[in-house]
């Protein structure tokens, strides 16, 4: 069972001020390729998994932005950690 939920909003600075949405899409693709459970929301994406693995994904997302030519990246991160297990479904079930 997962022990963490991590939400990330990645804000890449683009080289020439172009639209950042394609870059955000590429960052979300990094999450998709990782195989962790995730949910895209309007202002952030939440991942579910082991804390160290989720932090590694955030690192890869930032590396992806740099490889696409972004001179800098802001990553706003929220962490919910529960060593004995957690899930997005359990945390939000009363609202569904």
ABEGO torsion letter per residue (X at the ends): XBABBBBBBBBBBBAAGBBAAAAAAAAAAAAAAAGBBBBBBAABBBBBEBAAAAAAAAAAAAAAAAAAGBABBBBBBBBBBBAAEBBAAAAAAAAX
